[in-house]
Amino acid sequence: MVKLRLMRMGKKKQPTFRVVAADARSPRNGRFIEIVGHYNPRTDPSTIVIDNDKAVKWLAQGAQPTESVTKLLKISGAWEQFETAKTDRRSKAAS
């Protein structure tokens, strides 16, 4: 199963994170499939850069986001894009 999750980067005590699509069995900082965005919690306000098109593509293919990534996707607007695309597909299938 593919997960959208955070991959820790940066120096000791100075974390930054990449949002990546990775196999659920791979380690946190191990092999990943694609970089979807990045997140820096140390800036004020926090920096969140997510490629919404890539995120929606992975979600549509069945990737499961972690809790923290779900929050970031909601902030960036990718989660709403995915939800509307999902309802559009359902309405087209019912027609």
C-alpha positions, 0 to 999 in steps of 0.5 A: 500500500502507498502512503503519503507521509512526512520524511524528516530532513534537516540538521539535528534539532532543525527539522524540515520535512518532505511530503512523499508518496512511499510504500508503507513497508519502507522506513521513514527516511528510506525509499520513496516513490515521488516527492509531493511537497515540503513542510518547514515548521520552524518558520513563522508562519510554517511554510507548506508547499504541496503540489496539489495535482500530484497529491490528488493523483496519488489520493485518487490512486488509493494512497492513504495519507497519515494524520499529519499529512491530511492536516497539511493537505487540508491547509493547502487545499488539495484535500478539497480538490480530491473530495470534489473530484471524487464526488464528480466521478460518482455523479458521472458514474450514476448518470 
